[in-house]
Amino acid sequence: SFLEDVDYLAALAHADDAARAHYQRDAEKIVQVQRGILAVSQTEKPFDVFLCYKETDESGQRTRDSQLAQDVYYQLTDQGLQVFFARITLEDKPGTQFEPCIFAALNTAKVMVVIGTKPEHLSATWVRNEWSRYLAIMKRDRSRLLIPCYRDMDPYDMPEQLSILQGYDMSRIGFIQDLVRGIRKVVGVEK
């Protein structure tokens, strides 16, 4: 609970009466939002794979990353895997339910596949938010796996946290077969 956060408690301890009252009101609002997110996220189905990618570019056009992610999505779902792909998974959800769905998907997926064609796409705010949250989950749960997949870029141009991981070059012949095989091993799905 946010009410038990050490930083919040320290702020209360060092605040004057007016600031303390303000912090407590804000904390109650945060707790209500947390409860709402947890309530929605608990009704979501679990996912095997989370696809992380940049959906649109600066001009609002769909990125190559999104197109590649959709190809991967169809390959994985054809294998019977439950895949979180924001473009499809969130299409029938109201915007207020995006974060609870993303939260649930991040916490249930055994594998995250990060797809990028440009270093700046991998460092975009929402993309970085998703993969960094997943890396934090991986620290607590060693059975999770994050797989960076890149195309038309040098893998060493990825953010450092991703470049140290074993990645896949999406332009190589057999990429998708290798990716599917690796994911199936981690998820434990065998035909």
Disulfide bonds with the S-S distance in Angstrom:
none
